[in-house]
């Protein structure tokens, strides 16, 4: 026997009379029982949750194709149950229900289906999302589910997400405990600027209920909204502008509601609205609202990932870097362990034994994906369980699944250290180095740009240390993912991996500076650290941060950098600079170290729309400063290093250049170069975009 029932509410009769939206059917549960007396006597029993308070009864309709329905019976008021005794073996039946009274009928429930077979089962409730109206609207709209594409076509009018009460269509299920729900908005047709569609968790179905919502609006921005008290004022935060694609996610962890969004489904950005804590039973789903009542807005949204019963995600396969994860074992092992993925926490867990990362031939567990383009993978590793002193868990990039394949691995070592391992060519011996001591958790990163692979580690996820860089013999494709290996076969080693950042890019638009994959970190300490996101379609770094910026004797800023040596020329275009104050700045920087008081030379655009240079000639000294020309929120910047002489230039059009300042700074054999941004007021974010156009 098979059963299905993930269809959302189909459009039925207009809502009339005293039923209102309270007459909606919340879900249908379907079960089959075969008579023990005659093999030809079967029954299908339907049950549903009765939320109506003024019905005279319920109409039950049946179909054999899911399209053409006919009435087969009814049940009385407050009787949310019906037995269909006229079914045949081997036939799939589709059912839907609506409430009725003297004024008319409610919308139909979602559709539940079952194929009548010979096997009996115990009753099993099948939860289906219900679509209903929050508040009142003159054009009710509808919510329809297409099972083939796993997408909802939703329309609604009303006044939408209002300040003190809501007036929208909500397709939802009830939830308790932790959950995760992710969707992609394929199309959105708003009636006006402040129409919205997105994910919502609300405490109850009253218009004034507390809620947290991650949406896109008619102005083409991501937007988060939180009403933290019933009937209170909504707090709204306009996030980044929507580019080509829209991904939204809502999660609840230990009562805290987490709202995130993404431009590509890989790099997720946390909203900047206030946090809502909502425990116990609540309602989660897809909400849509117009700005003007009577004007309909519509959207097509696809559920991608769901731990919420009733919303069907793309199940069965965990993903990494946008590809499904596959698990392989190199060599034979006594205890093969297992791989699992928790969509609520976003954590991957891998265990295995074998003899681990050996000198010439590996015997380990590898949960990986295959890629052809360059990539960057950053993970948080925790709950490392080991037995012997040379057990390891970490992330690996390798040329193939062959046991002798070339690879780079950044790992936790059970001896209590970070460790990198590198086999530079297939069949060669492995080189490895024990690094700094590990704590209970830590961060690992692998970055590939062409044949070059960089392995880095961090204790806190902000300040990174390059462990090793090498060129590996990759063919048309390569493998990257999580790995564990024991020292003694039969002893299980395991770890928990949480992906912090993952991105892929082609060779033309990769997150590189001077041909190397860039790293982003915070210089100094600040209340709002912000983030760095690389737009691989347009080639821009999108950066935001707070701090007190470029101070006289020390810095508090976000720095996106590479470590290099020798002379160079670096040119960039800065645009969309949004400063928190006139002394906020963004531009190019070269510095000796990542210490806050390090010597540096910087060519910048400031909040007063000026081109500006700041140079700290020696550690701990004050800055040398110069200004020239007008930037008007964007402009071209250039750094040139020849020996210890630094030339800092600017241009308003990228054609006519002028020198703003020169400085002589002893940077040493190796130094850091890249993009920097800092606010004037700690806790107040400044943001901007930068493209490296000549390196």
C-alpha positions as CSV (number, residue, x, y, z in Angstrom):
1,X,0.0,0.0,0.0
2,X,1.3,3.5,-0.9
3,X,-0.1,6.8,0.2
4,X,0.6,10.4,-0.7
5,X,-0.7,13.7,0.5
6,X,1.6,16.7,0.3
7,X,-0.7,18.7,-1.8
8,X,-1.6,22.1,-0.5
9,X,-5.1,23.4,-0.4
10,X,-6.7,23.5,-3.9
11,X,-9.0,26.4,-4.9
12,X,-12.5,25.5,-4.0
13,X,-15.8,27.4,-3.6
14,X,-15.6,31.0,-2.6
15,X,-15.5,31.6,1.1
16,X,-19.0,32.6,2.2
17,X,-21.3,33.1,5.1
18,X,-20.4,32.5,8.7
19,X,-17.8,29.8,8.0
20,X,-15.1,32.2,7.1
21,X,-11.6,30.8,7.1
22,X,-12.2,29.0,10.4
23,X,-14.0,26.3,8.4
24,X,-10.8,25.3,6.6
25,X,-9.7,21.7,6.9
26,X,-6.2,21.6,8.4
27,X,-5.1,18.2,7.2
28,X,-6.4,14.8,6.1
29,X,-5.2,11.5,7.5
30,X,-5.8,8.4,5.4
31,X,-5.6,4.8,6.4
32,X,-6.8,1.5,5.0
33,X,-8.3,-1.5,6.8
34,X,-9.1,-4.8,5.0
35,X,-12.0,-6.8,6.4
36,X,-10.9,-10.0,8.0
37,X,-14.1,-11.7,6.8
38,X,-14.0,-11.3,3.1
39,X,-10.9,-10.5,1.0
40,X,-13.0,-8.4,-1.4
41,X,-14.4,-6.1,1.3
42,X,-12.1,-3.1,1.8
43,X,-12.5,0.2,3.5
44,X,-10.6,3.5,3.4
45,X,-11.0,5.6,6.6
46,X,-10.5,9.3,6.4
47,X,-9.8,11.6,9.3
48,X,-9.1,15.3,9.5
49,X,-8.6,18.1,12.1
50,X,-11.8,20.1,12.5
51,X,-11.0,23.8,13.0
52,X,-14.5,25.0,12.0
53,X,-16.9,26.2,14.7
54,X,-20.1,26.8,12.7
55,X,-20.3,23.9,10.2
56,X,-23.4,21.8,9.6
57,X,-21.2,19.0,8.4
58,X,-18.5,18.0,5.9
59,X,-18.7,17.0,2.2
60,X,-16.3,14.2,1.1
61,X,-15.3,14.0,-2.5
62,X,-13.3,11.3,-4.3
63,X,-11.4,11.0,-7.6
64,X,-9.4,8.3,-9.4
65,X,-7.3,10.7,-11.3
66,X,-6.8,13.6,-8.8
67,X,-8.6,16.0,-11.1
68,X,-12.2,15.1,-11.5
69,X,-13.9,14.7,-8.1
70,X,-17.4,13.6,-7.2
71,X,-19.3,13.7,-4.0
72,X,-19.4,10.3,-2.2
73,X,-20.9,11.3,1.2
74,X,-20.9,13.5,4.1
75,X,-20.3,13.5,7.9
76,X,-22.1,15.5,10.5
77,X,-21.0,18.6,12.5
78,X,-18.0,18.0,14.7
79,X,-17.5,14.5,13.1
80,X,-14.1,14.8,11.2
81,X,-14.2,11.2,10.1
82,X,-15.6,9.2,7.1
83,X,-15.4,5.6,6.0
84,X,-15.4,4.8,2.3
85,X,-16.6,1.2,1.9
86,X,-16.8,1.2,-1.9
87,X,-13.2,0.8,-2.9
88,X,-11.4,-1.8,-5.1
89,X,-8.0,-3.4,-4.8
90,X,-5.2,-2.0,-6.9
91,X,-6.9,1.4,-7.5
92,X,-5.5,4.7,-6.3
93,X,-8.1,7.0,-4.9
94,X,-7.8,10.8,-4.2
95,X,-9.9,12.5,-1.5
96,X,-10.7,16.1,-0.4
97,X,-13.1,17.6,2.1
98,X,-14.9,20.9,2.7
99,X,-17.1,22.1,5.5
100,X,-20.6,23.4,4.8
101,X,-23.5,25.3,6.4
102,X,-26.6,27.1,5.3
103,X,-24.5,29.8,3.7
104,X,-22.3,27.7,1.5
105,X,-19.0,25.8,1.6
106,X,-15.4,26.5,2.8
107,X,-12.4,26.0,0.6
108,X,-11.5,22.4,0.0
109,X,-8.8,20.8,2.0
110,X,-5.6,19.5,0.5
111,X,-5.7,16.3,-1.5
112,X,-4.8,13.0,0.1
113,X,-4.3,9.8,-1.9
114,X,-4.0,6.1,-1.3
115,X,-3.6,3.0,-3.4
116,X,-5.7,0.1,-2.0
117,X,-3.5,-3.0,-1.6
118,X,-3.7,-6.3,0.3
119,X,-1.5,-5.1,3.2
120,X,-3.2,-3.7,6.2
121,X,-1.6,-1.0,8.3
122,X,-2.3,0.7,11.6
123,X,-3.9,4.1,11.4
124,X,-1.4,6.7,10.3
125,X,-2.1,10.4,10.2
126,X,-0.9,12.2,7.1
127,X,-0.2,15.9,7.6
128,X,-1.0,18.2,4.7
129,X,-0.3,22.0,4.7
130,X,-3.5,24.0,5.0
131,X,-3.9,27.4,3.3
132,X,-6.1,30.1,4.9
133,X,-6.4,33.8,5.3
134,X,-4.9,35.7,8.2
135,X,-7.1,38.8,8.7
136,X,-9.5,39.9,6.0
137,X,-9.2,40.6,2.3
138,X,-11.5,41.2,-0.6
139,X,-9.6,39.0,-3.1
140,X,-8.8,35.8,-1.2
141,X,-6.4,34.3,-3.8
142,X,-5.4,30.6,-3.5
143,X,-2.6,28.2,-2.9
144,X,-2.1,25.2,-5.2
145,X,0.6,22.5,-5.0
146,X,2.2,20.9,-8.1
147,X,3.6,17.6,-7.0
148,X,5.7,17.0,-10.1
149,X,7.8,20.1,-9.5
150,X,7.3,20.3,-5.7
151,X,6.2,23.9,-6.0
152,X,3.4,26.0,-4.6
153,X,1.6,28.6,-6.7
154,X,0.3,31.1,-4.2
155,X,-1.8,34.3,-4.7
156,X,-3.3,36.7,-2.2
157,X,-4.2,40.3,-1.7
158,X,-5.0,42.1,1.6
159,X,-2.7,44.7,3.1
160,X,0.0,42.1,3.8
161,X,2.5,42.2,6.6
162,X,1.1,45.2,8.5
163,X,2.7,47.1,11.4
164,X,0.3,45.8,14.2
165,X,-1.8,43.1,12.5
166,X,-1.5,41.0,9.3
167,X,-3.8,40.6,6.3
168,X,-2.3,37.8,4.2
169,X,-2.6,34.2,2.9
170,X,-0.7,31.6,4.9
171,X,0.0,28.0,3.8
172,X,1.2,26.3,6.9
173,X,1.4,23.3,9.3
174,X,1.7,23.2,13.0
175,X,5.2,22.4,14.5
176,X,6.7,21.8,17.9
177,X,10.4,21.7,18.7
178,X,13.3,22.4,16.3
179,X,12.9,22.4,12.6
180,X,14.4,23.7,9.3
181,X,12.6,24.8,6.2
182,X,14.2,26.1,3.0
183,X,12.6,27.3,-0.2
184,X,13.5,29.0,-3.5
185,X,11.3,31.7,-4.9
186,X,11.2,31.2,-8.7
187,X,8.8,34.1,-9.6
188,X,7.2,36.9,-7.6
189,X,4.6,39.3,-9.1
190,X,3.9,42.0,-6.5
191,X,1.1,44.4,-6.7
192,X,3.3,47.2,-5.3
193,X,6.6,48.0,-3.5
194,X,5.5,46.6,-0.1
195,X,4.0,43.3,-1.2
196,X,5.9,40.4,0.2
197,X,6.3,36.6,-0.1
198,X,8.4,34.3,2.1
199,X,8.7,32.0,5.1
200,X,6.9,32.7,8.3
201,X,6.7,31.2,11.8
202,X,3.9,32.6,13.9
203,X,2.6,31.8,17.4
204,X,-1.1,31.5,16.3
205,X,-3.4,32.3,13.5
206,X,-4.7,35.6,14.8
207,X,-3.8,38.7,12.8
208,X,-1.9,40.3,15.7
209,X,0.2,37.1,16.5
210,X,3.9,37.2,17.2
211,X,5.9,36.1,14.1
212,X,9.2,36.0,12.4
213,X,9.4,36.2,8.6
214,X,12.1,36.0,5.9
215,X,10.8,37.5,2.7
216,X,11.4,39.4,-0.5
217,X,9.4,42.5,-1.2
218,X,8.2,44.4,-4.3
219,X,11.2,46.7,-4.2
220,X,13.3,43.6,-5.0
221,X,15.1,43.4,-1.6
222,X,15.4,40.6,0.9
223,X,13.5,41.7,4.0
224,X,13.1,40.3,7.5
225,X,10.1,41.1,9.8
226,X,9.6,40.3,13.5
227,X,6.7,41.0,15.7
228,X,8.0,40.2,19.2
229,X,4.8,40.8,21.2
230,X,1.2,40.1,20.3
231,X,-0.3,43.2,18.8
232,X,3.0,45.0,19.0
233,X,4.8,46.9,16.3
234,X,6.7,44.9,13.6
235,X,10.4,45.4,13.4
236,X,11.5,45.3,9.7
237,X,15.0,45.1,8.3
238,X,15.8,45.7,4.6
239,X,18.6,43.4,3.7
240,X,20.5,43.0,0.4
241,X,19.1,43.7,-3.0
242,X,17.9,40.6,-4.9
243,X,20.1,39.5,-7.7
244,X,19.4,36.6,-10.0
245,X,18.1,33.9,-7.6
246,X,16.2,33.9,-4.2
247,X,16.6,31.4,-1.5
248,X,15.0,31.7,2.0
249,X,15.4,29.7,5.1
250,X,13.7,29.6,8.5
251,X,14.9,27.5,11.5
252,X,14.1,27.1,15.1
253,X,16.8,25.9,17.5
254,X,16.0,25.6,21.2
255,X,13.2,28.2,20.7
256,X,15.3,30.8,18.9
257,X,14.1,31.6,15.4
258,X,16.8,31.9,12.8
259,X,16.2,33.7,9.5
260,X,18.7,33.5,6.6
261,X,18.8,34.2,2.9
262,X,21.0,33.4,0.0
263,X,21.7,34.6,-3.6
264,X,22.8,31.1,-4.8
265,X,21.6,28.5,-2.3
266,X,25.2,28.0,-1.0
267,X,26.3,31.1,0.9
268,X,23.8,32.0,3.6
269,X,23.5,35.4,5.2
270,X,21.8,36.0,8.6
271,X,19.2,38.7,8.7
272,X,19.9,41.8,10.8
273,X,16.5,42.1,12.4
274,X,15.8,41.5,16.1
275,X,15.7,38.0,17.4
276,X,12.5,36.2,18.3
277,X,12.2,33.4,20.8
278,X,9.1,31.3,20.3
279,X,8.7,28.0,22.1
280,X,6.1,25.3,22.0
281,X,3.4,24.8,19.3
282,X,3.5,27.3,16.5
283,X,2.7,27.5,12.7
284,X,5.3,27.6,10.0
285,X,4.8,28.0,6.2
286,X,4.6,30.2,3.2
287,X,3.0,33.6,3.5
288,X,2.1,36.2,0.8
289,X,0.5,39.6,1.1
290,X,-0.1,42.5,-1.2
291,X,0.2,46.2,-0.3
292,X,-3.3,47.1,-1.5
293,X,-6.4,45.1,-0.6
294,X,-8.1,43.9,-3.8
295,X,-4.9,43.9,-5.8
296,X,-3.5,40.4,-6.1
297,X,0.2,39.4,-5.8
298,X,1.4,36.0,-6.8
299,X,4.5,33.7,-6.5
300,X,5.8,30.3,-7.5
301,X,8.0,28.8,-4.7
302,X,9.7,25.5,-4.4
303,X,10.5,23.7,-1.1
304,X,14.1,22.5,-1.3
305,X,14.8,21.2,2.2
306,X,12.4,20.4,5.0
307,X,12.4,18.7,8.4
308,X,8.8,19.8,8.8
309,X,6.2,17.1,8.4
310,X,3.8,18.2,5.7
311,X,6.3,20.1,3.5
312,X,8.0,17.8,1.2
313,X,11.7,18.8,0.6
314,X,14.1,17.3,-1.9
315,X,14.7,14.3,0.3
316,X,17.3,11.6,0.8
317,X,20.5,13.3,-0.3
318,X,22.6,15.8,1.7
319,X,24.4,18.3,-0.4
320,X,27.8,20.0,-0.4
321,X,28.8,22.8,-2.7
322,X,25.5,22.4,-4.5
323,X,26.1,18.6,-5.2
324,X,24.7,15.5,-3.6
325,X,27.2,13.9,-1.1
326,X,28.4,10.4,-1.9
327,X,30.4,8.3,0.6
328,X,33.3,6.0,-0.4
329,X,35.6,3.8,1.6
330,X,39.2,3.5,0.4
331,X,40.4,0.0,1.1
332,X,38.6,-2.5,3.3
333,X,37.8,-1.8,6.9
334,X,36.4,-3.9,9.8
335,X,34.1,-1.1,11.0
336,X,32.8,1.0,8.1
337,X,31.0,3.5,10.3
338,X,28.3,5.7,8.8
339,X,27.5,9.1,7.3
340,X,24.4,11.2,8.3
341,X,23.1,14.7,7.8
342,X,20.8,16.6,10.1
343,X,18.8,19.3,8.1
344,X,17.7,21.0,11.3
345,X,21.2,21.8,12.6
346,X,22.9,21.6,9.1
347,X,25.5,19.2,10.6
348,X,27.2,16.3,8.8
349,X,28.5,13.4,10.9
350,X,31.0,10.9,9.6
351,X,32.6,7.8,11.3
352,X,34.9,5.1,10.1
353,X,37.9,3.1,11.0
354,X,40.6,1.6,8.7
355,X,44.3,2.6,9.0
356,X,43.6,6.2,8.0
357,X,45.8,8.6,6.1
358,X,48.8,6.4,5.3
359,X,52.1,7.4,3.7
360,X,51.6,5.8,0.3
361,X,48.1,4.3,0.4
362,X,45.0,5.6,2.2
363,X,42.5,3.5,4.1
364,X,39.7,5.9,5.2
365,X,36.1,7.1,4.9
366,X,35.4,10.0,2.5
367,X,32.1,11.8,2.1
368,X,32.6,13.9,-0.9
369,X,31.3,15.6,-4.1
370,X,32.8,15.8,-7.6
371,X,33.6,19.3,-9.1
372,X,35.1,20.7,-12.2
373,X,35.2,24.4,-11.2
374,X,37.3,26.0,-8.4
375,X,35.8,26.0,-4.9
376,X,36.3,27.1,-1.3
377,X,35.0,25.1,1.6
378,X,35.1,26.2,5.3
379,X,33.8,23.9,8.1
380,X,33.4,24.0,11.8
381,X,34.5,20.7,13.3
382,X,33.5,19.4,16.7
383,X,32.7,16.3,18.8
384,X,35.9,14.6,17.5
385,X,35.9,11.1,18.9
386,X,39.2,9.2,18.6
387,X,40.9,6.1,20.1
388,X,44.6,6.1,18.9
389,X,47.1,8.9,18.8
390,X,47.1,9.2,15.0
391,X,43.4,9.2,14.3
392,X,42.3,12.1,12.2
393,X,39.1,13.9,11.0
394,X,39.0,16.9,8.6
395,X,38.3,18.0,5.1
396,X,40.1,16.7,2.0
397,X,40.6,17.6,-1.6
398,X,42.0,14.8,-3.9
399,X,42.5,14.0,-7.5
400,X,40.5,10.7,-7.4
401,X,39.2,8.0,-5.1
402,X,42.3,5.9,-5.7
403,X,44.1,5.0,-2.5
404,X,47.4,6.5,-3.8
405,X,45.8,9.6,-5.2
406,X,47.3,13.1,-4.7
407,X,45.5,15.0,-1.9
408,X,45.5,17.9,0.5
409,X,43.9,17.4,3.9
410,X,43.4,19.9,6.8
411,X,42.5,17.9,9.9
412,X,42.2,17.5,13.6
413,X,44.8,15.0,14.9
414,X,44.0,12.9,17.9
415,X,47.3,13.9,19.4
416,X,45.7,17.3,20.1
417,X,46.9,19.4,17.1
418,X,45.8,20.9,13.8
419,X,47.6,19.0,11.0
420,X,47.9,19.2,7.3
421,X,48.8,16.3,5.1
422,X,49.8,16.6,1.4
423,X,50.5,14.0,-1.3
424,X,51.7,16.2,-4.1
425,X,51.5,13.6,-6.9
426,X,49.7,10.2,-7.3
427,X,51.7,7.4,-5.7
428,X,54.1,9.6,-3.8
429,X,54.6,9.7,0.0
430,X,52.6,12.1,2.2
431,X,54.2,15.1,3.9
432,X,52.6,16.3,7.1
433,X,53.1,18.9,9.8
434,X,51.6,19.2,13.3
435,X,50.5,22.8,14.0
436,X,48.9,24.6,16.9
437,X,46.9,22.7,19.6
438,X,43.2,22.1,19.0
439,X,40.3,22.9,21.4
440,X,37.0,21.1,21.6
441,X,36.0,22.7,18.2
442,X,37.8,24.6,15.5
443,X,37.6,25.7,11.9
444,X,39.2,24.2,8.7
445,X,39.3,25.6,5.2
446,X,40.4,24.3,1.8
447,X,40.6,26.6,-1.3
448,X,41.3,25.6,-4.9
449,X,42.2,28.0,-7.6
450,X,43.4,26.2,-10.7
451,X,46.1,23.6,-9.6
452,X,46.8,25.6,-6.4
453,X,45.3,24.4,-3.1
454,X,45.5,26.2,0.2
455,X,44.8,24.7,3.6
456,X,44.1,27.0,6.5
457,X,42.8,26.7,10.1
458,X,41.3,29.0,12.7
459,X,40.4,28.6,16.4
460,X,37.5,31.1,16.2
461,X,36.5,31.3,12.5
462,X,37.8,34.9,12.1
463,X,41.6,34.9,12.3
464,X,43.0,32.4,9.9
465,X,46.5,30.8,9.6
466,X,47.7,29.4,6.3
467,X,49.0,25.9,7.0
468,X,50.2,24.8,3.6
469,X,49.9,25.7,-0.1
470,X,50.7,23.3,-3.0
471,X,49.9,22.5,-6.6
472,X,48.2,19.2,-7.2
473,X,47.7,17.3,-10.5
474,X,44.0,17.7,-11.1
475,X,42.4,16.4,-14.3
476,X,39.0,17.6,-15.6
477,X,37.4,17.0,-12.2
478,X,38.4,16.5,-8.6
479,X,36.8,15.4,-5.2
480,X,36.3,17.5,-2.1
481,X,34.6,16.7,1.2
482,X,34.8,15.3,4.8
483,X,37.1,12.5,5.9
484,X,37.9,10.4,8.9
485,X,40.5,7.7,9.5
486,X,41.7,5.7,12.4
487,X,45.2,4.4,13.2
488,X,43.9,0.9,14.0
489,X,41.3,-0.8,11.8
490,X,38.2,-1.6,13.8
491,X,38.5,1.4,16.1
492,X,35.9,4.0,15.0
493,X,36.9,7.6,14.6
494,X,34.1,10.2,14.2
495,X,33.4,13.9,14.0
496,X,30.7,16.5,13.4
497,X,31.1,18.9,10.5
498,X,29.1,22.1,10.1
499,X,29.6,23.9,6.8
500,X,30.3,27.6,7.6
501,X,31.0,28.8,4.0
502,X,31.0,27.1,0.6
503,X,31.3,28.5,-2.8
504,X,32.2,27.5,-6.4
505,X,33.4,29.7,-9.2
506,X,34.8,29.4,-12.7
507,X,38.3,30.4,-13.6
508,X,37.1,33.8,-14.9
509,X,35.3,34.8,-11.8
510,X,36.8,33.3,-8.7
511,X,37.4,34.9,-5.3
512,X,41.1,35.7,-6.0
513,X,43.5,38.6,-5.5
514,X,46.8,38.5,-7.3
515,X,45.9,35.0,-8.5
516,X,45.3,33.6,-5.0
517,X,42.1,32.7,-3.3
518,X,41.3,35.4,-0.8
519,X,40.7,35.0,3.0
520,X,38.5,37.4,5.0
521,X,39.2,38.2,8.6
522,X,38.7,40.9,11.2
523,X,41.5,43.1,12.3
524,X,41.1,44.0,16.0
525,X,37.8,43.5,17.8
526,X,34.3,44.9,17.1
527,X,30.6,44.4,18.1
528,X,29.4,43.7,14.5
529,X,31.9,41.8,12.5
530,X,29.9,41.7,9.3
531,X,30.8,39.4,6.4
532,X,32.4,39.0,3.0
533,X,30.5,37.5,0.1
534,X,31.8,36.8,-3.3
535,X,29.4,37.3,-6.2
536,X,30.8,34.8,-8.7
537,X,28.5,35.9,-11.5
538,X,29.6,39.6,-11.5
539,X,33.1,39.2,-9.9
540,X,32.5,41.5,-6.9
541,X,33.4,41.1,-3.3
542,X,30.4,42.4,-1.2
543,X,31.8,43.4,2.2
544,X,30.2,44.9,5.4
545,X,31.6,45.5,8.8
546,X,31.6,47.9,11.8
547,X,34.5,48.6,14.2
548,X,36.1,52.0,14.6
549,X,38.0,51.6,11.4
550,X,41.3,53.1,10.5
551,X,42.5,54.6,13.7
552,X,45.7,56.6,14.3
553,X,47.6,53.9,16.2
554,X,45.5,50.7,15.6
555,X,42.9,49.4,13.3
556,X,39.4,47.8,13.7
557,X,38.2,46.7,10.3
558,X,37.4,43.8,8.0
559,X,40.2,42.7,5.7
560,X,39.9,40.4,2.6
561,X,43.5,39.5,1.8
562,X,46.1,37.2,0.4
563,X,49.6,36.6,1.6
564,X,52.2,37.4,-1.0
565,X,55.7,38.6,-1.7
566,X,57.6,40.8,-4.2
567,X,56.5,43.8,-6.2
568,X,53.0,44.1,-7.5
569,X,50.3,46.4,-9.1
570,X,46.8,46.0,-7.9
571,X,43.8,47.9,-9.3
572,X,40.2,47.8,-8.1
573,X,36.8,49.4,-8.7
574,X,34.8,50.4,-5.5
575,X,31.1,50.9,-5.8
576,X,27.9,51.0,-3.7
577,X,29.9,52.3,-0.7
578,X,27.4,53.0,2.1
579,X,29.3,54.5,5.1
580,X,28.0,54.7,8.6
581,X,29.7,58.1,9.0
582,X,31.9,60.5,7.0
583,X,35.1,58.8,8.5
584,X,34.1,55.3,7.4
585,X,36.4,54.1,4.6
586,X,36.8,51.3,2.0
587,X,39.5,50.5,-0.5
588,X,42.9,48.8,-1.0
589,X,45.4,48.0,1.7
590,X,48.8,46.4,2.0
591,X,50.0,45.6,5.5
592,X,53.0,43.8,7.1
593,X,51.0,41.7,9.6
594,X,47.4,41.1,10.7
595,X,48.1,42.8,14.1
596,X,45.9,45.9,14.7
597,X,49.0,48.2,14.9
598,X,50.8,46.8,11.9
599,X,52.4,49.1,9.3
600,X,50.2,49.5,6.3
601,X,49.5,51.6,3.2
602,X,45.9,52.2,2.1
603,X,44.2,54.0,-0.8
604,X,40.5,54.6,0.1
605,X,37.2,56.2,-0.5
606,X,35.8,57.9,2.6
607,X,32.4,58.9,3.8
608,X,33.0,62.4,2.7
609,X,33.3,61.2,-0.9
610,X,37.0,61.8,-1.1
611,X,39.9,59.8,-2.3
612,X,42.1,59.3,0.8
613,X,45.4,57.6,1.7
614,X,46.4,56.4,5.2
615,X,49.9,55.0,5.8
616,X,51.4,53.8,9.1
617,X,55.1,53.7,8.5
618,X,56.0,51.7,11.6
619,X,54.2,49.5,14.0
620,X,52.2,51.5,16.7
621,X,52.8,54.9,15.0
622,X,50.2,57.3,13.8
623,X,48.9,57.4,10.3
624,X,50.2,59.6,7.5
625,X,47.2,61.0,5.7
626,X,46.4,62.7,2.4
627,X,43.3,63.4,0.3
628,X,42.7,64.4,-3.3
629,X,39.7,64.5,-5.7
630,X,36.0,63.5,-5.4
631,X,34.8,59.9,-5.4
632,X,31.0,60.3,-5.1
633,X,30.5,56.8,-3.6
634,X,32.6,54.9,-6.2
635,X,35.9,55.1,-8.0
636,X,39.0,53.3,-9.1
637,X,42.0,52.7,-6.8
638,X,45.5,51.4,-7.4
639,X,48.3,50.1,-5.2
640,X,51.8,49.8,-6.7
641,X,54.8,48.3,-4.7
642,X,58.4,48.5,-6.0
643,X,60.8,47.4,-3.3
644,X,59.8,49.5,-0.2
645,X,58.3,52.3,-2.2
646,X,54.5,52.3,-2.3
647,X,52.6,54.5,-4.8
648,X,48.8,55.1,-4.1
649,X,46.7,56.4,-7.0
650,X,43.1,57.1,-7.8
651,X,40.8,57.7,-10.8
652,X,37.2,58.7,-11.2
653,X,36.8,56.9,-14.5
654,X,39.6,54.3,-14.7
655,X,41.3,56.2,-17.5
656,X,42.8,59.4,-16.0
657,X,44.9,58.5,-13.0
658,X,46.5,60.8,-10.4
659,X,48.9,60.0,-7.5
660,X,47.4,60.7,-4.1
661,X,50.5,59.9,-2.0
662,X,53.7,57.9,-1.8
663,X,55.3,56.2,1.2
664,X,58.3,54.1,2.0
665,X,57.4,51.1,4.3
666,X,59.5,48.1,5.1
667,X,57.1,45.2,4.6
668,X,59.6,42.3,4.8
669,X,59.7,39.2,2.6
670,X,56.0,38.3,2.9
671,X,53.1,40.6,3.6
672,X,49.3,40.9,3.1
673,X,47.4,42.7,0.4
674,X,43.7,43.1,-0.4
675,X,40.5,45.0,0.3
676,X,39.6,46.7,3.6
677,X,36.6,48.4,5.0
678,X,35.9,50.0,8.4
679,X,33.2,52.1,10.0
680,X,33.6,55.0,12.4
681,X,31.2,53.9,15.1
682,X,31.6,50.3,16.4
683,X,28.3,48.4,16.0
684,X,27.2,50.5,13.0
685,X,27.7,48.7,9.7
686,X,29.3,50.1,6.6
687,X,29.2,48.2,3.3
688,X,30.4,48.3,-0.2
689,X,31.4,46.3,-3.3
690,X,34.9,45.9,-4.8
691,X,36.0,44.3,-8.1
692,X,39.7,43.6,-8.8
693,X,40.1,44.6,-12.4
694,X,43.9,44.5,-12.9
695,X,46.3,42.4,-11.0
